[in-house]
Amino acid sequence: MPFDSREATIDSVHHALYSGLSTCREVVTSFLARIEALNHHTNAILTLNPNALIIADTLDEALAAGNATGPLFCIPVLLKDNYDTVDMPTTGANLALAKSQPTEDAPSVAALKAAGAVILGKANLHELALEGLSVSSLGGQTINPYDSTRTPGGSSGGTGAAVASSFCVFGTGTDTVNSLRSPASANSLFSIRPTRGLITRTGIIPISYTHDVIGPIARSMKDVAVALTVMASMGYDAADNATAMVPPAIAKINYASSLTSGTLNGLRLGVLNGFFNRTGNSSEVAPVNAAMNVLMARLESAGAILIPISETIYNATAIGATLDVQRYEYRELMDEYLSRPSLLGEHPTTLNELYSKKALNGNGGEFLVIPSQYEYVNTALVSSTGNATYVQRQNGIKNLTLALASTFTSNSLDAIIYPEQKNLVVKIGSPSQSGRNGILAALTGSPVVTVPAGFSEPSEDAPVGVPIGMEVLGRPWSEEALLQIGYQIEQLTHIRKSPEWARKPIEGGVYSEVPVVTPDRGNVASVYPLGAL
């Protein structure tokens, strides 16, 4: 019997391997075959690793010799295509970077490989991770596997759709404002946005030193915990000085080993009322409020104590409008990334060049133009950290961080909860991914676990409903406690469901060994205009 990759976990893969039921080649083949047969449902995959089966064979040799070591031994993983890899281009899903080839793995990728993971390939993302719609000039529109009329969240939407569809055991994402949490919410998944500095960001296409973090997205809280432990194992990185802030005791934590030791009984959870839309009752808002109400009632029945937080400072829209600093940091970071000697292949060497006609004509590419993204890029091309407004916003971020710490202390909170998005994930063709609440953690550097909270009512477009997620935010370096809370919620509720079409086994389970999936841009130009800035 071929290995069944549907809803597979790290534990189920290891059971199949160590009991002799499957080989690593059979495990990897089952995922590759699934991608080849079913990717047309989601358009989630940009590239497959041509060395994946060679790596699997090497791991089978180690297995036969009794040397199967590493917490991710033969675990198939997909990377968001803004992670540097030596064996595949790193494109940011942008046509001008289609031939950009790193000569070094990002440290986080190196850590995954050292732990035994098999990198299957790269997932689509919103172009250069600048919005939350998961549409790009290189990969086209990724489709939500639960509702083909909707986006999968973003910017890590390709990863979210792929994990939900069982194209890998877990995947990686990046989070500048919402992008590890939005795809988890929209695809009934689990994720963690770690404290800024816990995982080095070196080798990741950057946006903002202040905002950016990286982390895993998975179908279970335990897989998130195992992946986080591996990705954080690189420790201090001189190229990312935020890693110097990690407390020595935190650096040694195995997040999976203590996962089951938490409890919901007596837990004090703040509820951010300002992060709900209680004034509207539309079909896009009402399901979110209903799901959150049911989940909060279940938390209370399990012994959690919910404390309403109504401070007016907690307004996601206002926080984003007044304190977001991405555009001041973006150009400087991108210029540094693009000009590195270790980055080979045909590619622009500055952000201005990337968005110039030279880059456009030299690579035969077109750039995605969405109103919000167009405005962002135009501003970023002339903004810098030398702007007076940047200094003012950084001071505002410090005040927000202090206010959040005060809220935790004055209410004796263990964590704070709220819906990841006030409304359902938006439809394809929407101008932006509206209603998301990720900005608070993004600016304060706080850790957040995302868990499935429920679904909207089933419909013709969404046979099992549209997924809804909840964020659980903690104090800096509280990942261990947050993962325990997330695990307890998972065990209490068992909310996650797979997409309806993804529940059927694929015929044969045989991979044809085609090394690259050609992105299908589909009718992206009819949904979003393409053209040079």
C-alpha positions as CSV (number, residue, x, y, z in Angstrom):
1,M,0.0,0.0,0.0
2,P,1.4,3.4,-0.9
3,F,1.9,5.9,2.0
4,D,-1.3,7.9,2.6
5,S,-0.2,11.5,2.9
6,R,-3.7,12.9,3.7
7,E,-3.5,14.8,7.0
8,A,-0.1,13.2,7.7
9,T,1.9,14.4,10.7
10,I,5.5,14.1,11.8
11,D,4.5,11.3,14.1
12,S,2.6,9.4,11.4
13,V,5.4,9.6,9.0
14,H,7.9,8.4,11.6
15,H,5.6,5.5,12.5
16,A,5.4,4.4,8.9
17,L,9.2,4.6,8.5
18,Y,10.4,3.1,11.8
19,S,7.8,0.3,11.7
20,G,8.9,-0.7,8.2
21,L,5.5,0.1,6.6
22,S,7.1,2.7,4.2
23,T,10.4,3.9,2.9
24,C,11.4,7.5,2.8
25,R,11.1,7.4,-1.0
26,E,7.6,6.1,-0.8
27,V,6.7,8.9,1.7
28,V,8.2,11.7,-0.5
29,T,6.7,10.2,-3.6
30,S,3.2,10.2,-2.1
31,F,3.4,13.9,-1.5
32,L,4.9,14.7,-4.9
33,A,2.2,12.6,-6.6
34,R,-0.5,14.5,-4.6
35,I,0.9,17.9,-5.7
36,E,1.1,16.8,-9.3
37,A,-2.5,15.4,-9.3
38,L,-4.2,18.1,-7.2
39,N,-2.3,21.4,-7.4
40,H,-4.8,22.6,-10.0
41,H,-7.3,23.0,-7.2
42,T,-5.2,25.6,-5.4
43,N,-2.3,26.8,-7.7
44,A,-0.2,26.8,-4.5
45,I,3.1,25.4,-5.8
46,L,5.7,27.4,-7.7
47,T,8.6,24.9,-8.0
48,L,9.4,21.3,-7.0
49,N,12.9,20.4,-5.7
50,P,14.6,18.3,-8.4
51,N,16.7,16.6,-5.7
52,A,13.8,15.6,-3.5
53,L,13.9,11.9,-4.4
54,I,17.7,11.7,-4.3
55,I,17.6,13.1,-0.8
56,A,14.9,10.5,0.1
57,D,17.1,7.7,-1.2
58,T,20.0,9.0,0.9
59,L,17.7,9.0,4.0
60,D,16.6,5.4,3.2
61,E,20.2,4.4,3.3
62,A,20.6,6.0,6.7
63,L,17.4,4.2,7.8
64,A,18.7,0.9,6.7
65,A,22.0,1.4,8.5
66,G,20.3,2.4,11.7
67,N,21.3,6.0,11.5
68,A,17.8,7.6,11.2
69,T,18.3,10.6,13.4
70,G,16.9,14.1,13.6
71,P,13.4,15.3,14.7
72,L,12.4,15.9,11.1
73,F,13.9,12.8,9.6
74,C,12.2,12.4,6.1
75,I,9.5,14.9,6.9
76,P,8.3,16.6,3.6
77,V,8.3,20.4,3.9
78,L,7.4,23.2,1.6
79,L,9.0,26.6,1.8
80,K,7.4,30.0,1.1
81,D,9.4,31.2,-1.9
82,N,11.1,34.0,-0.1
83,Y,13.4,31.6,1.8
84,D,16.9,31.3,0.2
85,T,17.7,27.9,-1.1
86,V,20.8,26.7,-3.0
87,D,18.9,24.1,-5.0
88,M,16.0,26.2,-6.2
89,P,15.6,29.9,-7.2
90,T,14.2,32.3,-4.6
91,T,11.8,34.5,-6.5
92,G,9.4,36.2,-4.1
93,A,6.9,35.1,-6.8
94,N,8.1,38.1,-8.8
95,L,8.9,37.7,-12.5
96,A,11.9,40.0,-12.3
97,L,13.5,37.5,-9.7
98,A,12.6,34.4,-11.6
99,K,16.3,33.6,-12.2
100,S,17.6,34.9,-8.9
101,Q,19.7,32.0,-7.4
102,P,21.1,32.1,-3.9
103,T,24.3,30.2,-3.3
104,E,23.6,29.7,0.4
105,D,20.6,28.3,2.2
106,A,18.9,30.6,4.7
107,P,20.0,29.5,8.2
108,S,16.4,28.4,8.9
109,V,16.5,26.2,5.8
110,A,19.8,24.8,6.8
111,A,18.4,24.0,10.2
112,L,15.4,22.1,8.6
113,K,17.8,20.1,6.4
114,A,20.1,19.3,9.3
115,A,17.1,17.9,11.2
116,G,16.4,15.6,8.4
117,A,13.6,17.4,6.5
118,V,13.1,16.9,2.8
119,I,12.4,20.2,1.1
120,L,9.8,19.4,-1.5
121,G,9.7,22.8,-3.2
122,K,8.5,26.3,-3.0
123,A,5.0,27.7,-2.5
124,N,3.4,30.8,-4.1
125,L,3.0,34.0,-2.1
126,H,1.6,37.4,-2.6
127,E,4.2,39.1,-4.8
128,L,7.2,40.0,-2.6
129,A,4.9,39.4,0.4
130,L,3.5,43.0,0.1
131,E,-0.2,42.2,0.6
132,G,-2.4,39.4,1.8
133,L,-4.2,38.2,-1.3
134,S,-1.6,35.6,-2.4
135,V,-1.5,36.6,-6.1
136,S,1.7,37.2,-8.0
137,S,3.2,37.9,-11.4
138,L,5.1,34.7,-11.4
139,G,2.6,32.3,-9.8
140,G,-0.8,33.8,-10.4
141,Q,-3.6,33.6,-7.9
142,T,-3.5,30.9,-5.3
143,I,-7.0,29.6,-4.5
144,N,-8.5,28.9,-1.1
145,P,-9.0,25.1,-1.0
146,Y,-12.2,25.5,1.0
147,D,-13.8,28.0,-1.3
148,S,-12.6,28.5,-4.8
149,T,-14.0,32.0,-4.9
150,R,-11.8,33.2,-2.1
151,T,-8.2,34.0,-1.5
152,P,-6.2,31.7,0.9
153,G,-5.1,34.6,3.1
154,G,-1.6,35.8,2.8
155,S,1.0,36.7,2.1
156,S,2.0,33.1,2.9
157,G,-1.2,31.8,1.2
158,G,0.6,29.3,-1.0
159,T,2.0,27.6,2.1
160,G,-1.4,27.7,3.8
161,A,-3.3,26.2,0.9
162,A,-0.6,23.6,0.4
163,V,-0.6,22.5,4.0
164,A,-4.4,22.4,4.1
165,S,-4.4,20.2,1.0
166,S,-1.8,17.8,2.5
167,F,0.9,18.7,-0.1
168,C,3.4,18.5,2.8
169,V,3.5,17.8,6.5
170,F,4.2,21.4,7.3
171,G,5.3,24.5,5.6
172,T,7.1,27.8,6.4
173,G,5.9,31.3,6.1
174,T,6.9,34.8,7.0
175,D,4.9,37.4,8.9
176,T,5.4,41.2,8.4
177,V,1.9,42.1,9.6
178,N,-0.4,39.0,9.4
179,S,1.2,36.5,7.1
180,L,1.8,33.4,9.3
181,R,-1.6,33.9,10.9
182,S,-3.9,35.0,8.0
183,P,-3.2,31.7,6.0
184,A,-3.6,29.6,9.1
185,S,-6.9,31.2,9.9
186,A,-8.2,30.9,6.3
187,N,-7.1,27.3,5.9
188,S,-8.1,25.8,9.3
189,L,-4.5,25.4,10.4
190,F,-2.1,26.1,13.3
191,S,0.8,28.5,13.3
192,I,3.1,30.5,15.5
193,R,4.5,34.0,15.0
194,P,7.5,33.8,17.4
195,T,8.9,36.7,19.4
196,R,11.1,38.9,17.2
197,G,14.6,37.5,17.4
198,L,13.8,33.9,18.3
199,I,14.5,32.8,14.7
200,T,17.1,34.5,12.5
201,R,15.7,36.2,9.4
202,T,18.9,36.0,7.5
203,G,18.4,34.7,4.0
204,I,14.7,35.7,3.8
205,I,13.6,38.3,1.2
206,P,13.0,41.2,3.6
207,I,10.4,43.9,4.1
208,S,10.9,45.4,7.6
209,Y,13.4,44.9,10.4
210,T,10.7,46.0,12.9
211,H,7.9,43.8,11.6
212,D,9.4,40.7,10.0
213,V,9.5,37.3,11.6
214,I,9.5,33.7,10.2
215,G,7.9,30.5,11.4
216,P,5.9,27.3,10.6
217,I,2.3,26.5,9.6
218,A,1.0,23.0,10.2
219,R,-2.1,20.9,10.6
220,S,-1.4,20.2,14.3
221,M,0.0,22.2,17.3
222,K,2.6,19.5,17.9
223,D,4.0,19.7,14.4
224,V,4.2,23.5,14.9
225,A,6.1,23.0,18.2
226,V,8.6,20.5,16.6
227,A,9.2,22.8,13.6
228,L,9.6,25.8,15.8
229,T,12.2,24.0,18.0
230,V,14.3,23.2,14.9
231,M,14.0,26.6,13.2
232,A,15.0,28.4,16.5
233,S,18.0,26.1,17.0
234,M,20.4,28.2,15.0
235,G,20.6,30.7,18.0
236,Y,22.5,33.9,17.7
237,D,23.2,35.2,14.2
238,A,25.5,38.2,13.8
239,A,23.7,39.1,10.6
240,D,20.4,39.6,12.5
241,N,21.1,41.3,15.7
242,A,17.6,40.8,17.0
243,T,18.7,37.3,17.8
244,A,21.0,38.7,20.5
245,M,17.9,39.4,22.6
246,V,17.0,35.8,23.1
247,P,17.3,34.9,26.8
248,P,19.8,32.0,27.3
249,A,17.2,29.7,29.0
250,I,14.8,30.3,26.1
251,A,17.3,29.2,23.5
252,K,17.4,25.7,25.0
253,I,13.7,25.0,25.0
254,N,12.3,21.9,23.3
255,Y,8.8,23.2,22.6
256,A,7.3,19.8,21.9
257,S,8.5,18.1,25.1
258,S,6.3,20.3,27.4
259,L,3.4,20.7,25.0
260,T,0.9,18.5,26.9
261,S,1.6,19.9,30.4
262,G,-0.6,23.0,30.1
263,T,-4.2,23.5,31.2
264,L,-7.1,25.8,30.4
265,N,-8.5,25.6,33.9
266,G,-7.8,28.9,35.7
267,L,-6.2,30.5,32.6
268,R,-6.8,34.3,32.5
269,L,-7.5,35.3,28.9
270,G,-8.0,38.9,27.9
271,V,-10.6,39.4,25.1
272,L,-9.7,42.4,22.9
273,N,-13.2,43.9,22.2
274,G,-11.7,46.4,19.7
275,F,-10.5,43.6,17.5
276,F,-14.1,42.4,16.8
277,N,-16.6,43.9,14.4
278,R,-19.7,44.0,16.7
279,T,-21.5,46.7,14.7
280,G,-22.0,44.8,11.5
281,N,-24.1,41.7,10.9
282,S,-23.3,40.9,7.3
283,S,-22.7,37.4,5.9
284,E,-19.0,38.2,6.0
285,V,-18.8,39.3,9.6
286,A,-21.5,37.4,11.5
287,P,-19.9,33.9,11.0
288,V,-16.7,35.2,12.7
289,N,-18.5,36.5,15.7
290,A,-20.6,33.4,16.0
291,A,-17.5,31.1,15.8
292,M,-15.7,33.2,18.4
293,N,-18.7,33.2,20.7
294,V,-19.0,29.4,20.6
295,L,-15.2,29.0,21.1
296,M,-15.1,31.4,24.0
297,A,-18.0,29.6,25.7
298,R,-16.1,26.4,25.4
299,L,-13.0,27.9,26.9
300,E,-15.1,29.1,29.8
301,S,-16.6,25.7,30.3
302,A,-13.1,24.3,30.5
303,G,-12.3,26.6,33.3
304,A,-10.7,29.6,31.5
305,I,-11.5,33.0,32.8
306,L,-12.2,35.6,30.1
307,I,-11.5,39.3,30.9
308,P,-12.9,41.9,28.5
309,I,-10.3,44.4,27.4
310,S,-11.9,47.6,26.0
311,E,-9.1,50.1,26.0
312,T,-9.4,52.3,23.0
313,I,-5.7,52.0,22.1
314,Y,-6.5,48.5,20.8
315,N,-7.9,49.5,17.4
316,A,-6.1,47.5,14.6
317,T,-7.0,49.9,11.8
318,A,-5.8,53.0,13.8
319,I,-2.6,51.2,14.9
320,G,-1.7,50.3,11.3
321,A,-2.4,53.7,10.0
322,T,-0.3,55.6,12.6
323,L,2.5,53.2,13.5
324,D,3.3,50.8,10.6
325,V,6.9,51.4,9.5
326,Q,7.4,48.9,6.7
327,R,7.7,51.4,3.9
328,Y,10.5,53.3,5.7
329,E,12.6,50.2,6.0
330,Y,11.8,48.3,2.9
331,R,14.0,49.9,0.3
332,E,17.2,49.8,2.4
333,L,16.7,46.2,3.3
334,M,15.9,45.1,-0.2
335,D,18.9,46.9,-1.7
336,E,21.1,45.1,0.8
337,Y,19.5,41.7,0.0
338,L,19.6,42.2,-3.8
339,S,23.2,43.4,-3.9
340,R,24.7,40.5,-1.9
341,P,27.7,38.8,-3.7
342,S,26.2,35.4,-2.7
343,L,23.1,36.1,-4.9
344,L,23.7,34.9,-8.4
345,G,21.6,34.5,-11.5
346,E,20.0,37.3,-13.5
347,H,18.3,39.7,-11.1
348,P,18.0,43.4,-10.2
349,T,20.5,44.7,-7.6
350,T,18.3,47.4,-6.1
351,L,14.6,48.0,-5.4
352,N,14.5,50.9,-7.8
353,E,16.0,48.7,-10.5
354,L,13.5,45.9,-9.8
355,Y,10.7,48.3,-10.5
356,S,12.3,49.9,-13.5
357,K,11.7,49.3,-17.2
358,K,15.3,47.8,-17.3
359,A,14.3,45.0,-15.0
360,L,10.9,44.7,-16.8
361,N,12.4,44.4,-20.2
362,G,15.5,42.4,-19.2
363,N,13.5,39.6,-17.6
364,G,10.4,39.8,-19.9
365,G,8.3,40.3,-16.8
366,E,5.3,42.2,-15.7
367,F,4.6,43.5,-12.2
368,L,1.5,43.0,-10.3
369,V,-0.4,46.3,-9.7
370,I,-3.0,46.2,-6.9
371,P,-4.0,49.7,-5.7
372,S,-2.8,49.2,-2.1
373,Q,0.5,47.6,-3.3
374,Y,1.1,50.2,-5.9
375,E,0.8,53.0,-3.4
376,Y,3.0,51.1,-0.9
377,V,5.8,50.6,-3.4
378,N,5.7,54.2,-4.7
379,T,6.1,55.4,-1.1
380,A,8.8,52.9,-0.3
381,L,10.9,53.9,-3.2
382,V,11.4,57.4,-1.8
383,S,11.1,56.7,2.0
384,S,13.9,55.7,4.4
385,T,14.7,55.3,8.1
386,G,16.0,58.9,8.0
387,N,12.4,60.3,7.7
388,A,11.3,62.3,10.7
389,T,8.0,60.4,10.6
390,Y,9.9,57.1,11.0
391,V,11.4,58.3,14.3
392,Q,7.9,59.4,15.5
393,R,6.4,56.1,14.6
394,Q,9.1,54.1,16.4
395,N,8.4,56.2,19.5
396,G,4.8,55.3,19.1
397,I,5.6,51.6,18.9
398,K,7.5,51.9,22.1
399,N,4.5,53.4,23.8
400,L,2.2,50.7,22.3
401,T,4.6,48.0,23.6
402,L,4.5,49.5,27.1
403,A,0.7,49.8,27.0
404,L,0.4,46.1,26.0
405,A,2.7,45.1,28.9
406,S,0.7,47.2,31.2
407,T,-2.5,45.5,30.1
408,F,-1.0,42.1,30.8
409,T,0.1,43.1,34.2
410,S,-2.9,45.1,35.4
411,N,-5.3,42.3,34.4
412,S,-2.9,39.4,35.5
413,L,-3.3,37.9,32.0
414,D,-1.8,34.7,30.7
415,A,-2.7,35.6,27.1
416,I,-4.9,37.7,25.0
417,I,-7.4,36.4,22.4
418,Y,-9.2,37.8,19.4
419,P,-10.3,36.7,15.9
420,E,-7.4,36.8,13.3
421,Q,-9.8,38.5,10.9
422,K,-13.0,40.4,11.7
423,N,-14.6,39.1,8.6
424,L,-14.2,36.0,6.4
425,V,-11.1,35.8,4.2
426,V,-11.9,38.0,1.2
427,K,-13.0,37.0,-2.3
428,I,-10.6,36.8,-5.2
429,G,-10.5,40.2,-6.9
430,S,-10.8,42.1,-3.7
431,P,-8.4,45.2,-3.5
432,S,-7.0,44.1,-0.1
433,Q,-7.2,41.5,2.6
434,S,-9.4,43.7,4.9
435,G,-10.2,43.2,8.6
436,R,-7.1,41.5,9.8
437,N,-5.8,42.1,13.4
438,G,-2.1,41.1,13.1
439,I,-0.6,44.6,13.5
440,L,-0.5,44.5,17.3
441,A,1.9,41.6,17.4
442,A,3.8,42.8,14.3
443,L,4.8,46.1,15.9
444,T,5.3,45.0,19.5
445,G,7.3,41.8,18.5
446,S,5.0,39.7,20.6
447,P,4.5,35.9,20.0
448,V,1.1,34.7,18.7
449,V,-0.3,31.2,18.2
450,T,-3.1,30.8,15.7
451,V,-5.7,28.1,16.1
452,P,-8.8,27.1,14.2
453,A,-11.9,28.7,15.7
454,G,-14.6,27.4,13.5
455,F,-16.2,27.6,10.0
456,S,-19.0,29.6,8.4
457,E,-22.1,27.7,7.3
458,P,-21.5,25.4,4.4
459,S,-22.6,26.7,1.0
460,E,-22.3,25.7,-2.7
461,D,-19.0,27.5,-2.9
462,A,-17.7,26.3,0.5
463,P,-18.9,22.7,1.1
464,V,-17.5,22.5,4.6
465,G,-17.7,26.3,5.2
466,V,-15.0,29.0,5.2
467,P,-12.4,28.5,8.0
468,I,-12.1,31.1,10.8
469,G,-9.1,31.4,13.1
470,M,-8.3,32.8,16.5
471,E,-5.0,34.5,17.7
472,V,-3.6,33.8,21.1
473,L,-1.1,36.6,21.9
474,G,1.4,36.4,24.8
475,R,4.3,38.3,26.4
476,P,7.7,38.2,24.7
477,W,9.4,34.8,24.9
478,S,6.2,33.0,26.1
479,E,6.1,30.6,23.1
480,E,6.2,27.6,25.4
481,A,3.1,28.7,27.3
482,L,1.3,29.8,24.1
483,L,1.9,26.4,22.4
484,Q,0.5,24.7,25.5
485,I,-2.6,26.8,25.3
486,G,-2.9,26.2,21.6
487,Y,-2.6,22.4,22.2
488,Q,-5.2,22.4,24.9
489,I,-7.6,24.3,22.6
490,E,-6.9,21.8,19.8
491,Q,-7.6,18.9,22.1
492,L,-10.8,20.5,23.5
493,T,-12.3,21.5,20.2
494,H,-11.0,19.3,17.4
495,I,-12.2,22.0,15.0
496,R,-9.9,21.4,12.0
497,K,-11.4,19.8,8.9
498,S,-9.7,19.1,5.6
499,P,-11.1,20.5,2.3
500,E,-13.8,18.3,0.9
501,W,-12.0,17.5,-2.4
502,A,-8.7,16.8,-0.5
503,R,-10.3,13.9,1.5
504,K,-10.2,11.5,-1.5
505,P,-7.1,9.4,-2.2
506,I,-5.4,10.1,-5.5
507,E,-5.3,7.2,-8.0
508,G,-2.2,5.2,-8.0
509,G,-0.1,7.4,-5.8
510,V,2.7,7.4,-8.3
511,Y,4.8,10.5,-9.0
512,S,6.0,10.9,-12.7
513,E,9.3,12.6,-11.5
514,V,8.7,15.8,-13.5
515,P,11.1,18.0,-11.6
516,V,9.3,21.4,-11.9
517,V,5.7,22.4,-11.6
518,T,5.2,25.2,-14.2
519,P,3.2,27.9,-12.5
520,D,-0.2,28.5,-14.1
521,R,-0.9,32.2,-14.0
522,G,-4.4,31.5,-15.2
523,N,-6.5,34.6,-15.7
524,V,-4.6,36.7,-13.2
525,A,-4.5,39.7,-15.6
526,S,-8.3,39.7,-15.7
527,V,-8.5,39.8,-12.0
528,Y,-5.6,42.2,-11.2
529,P,-3.9,44.4,-13.8
530,L,-0.3,43.6,-14.7
531,G,2.1,46.3,-15.8
532,A,5.2,48.2,-14.9
533,L,5.1,50.7,-12.0
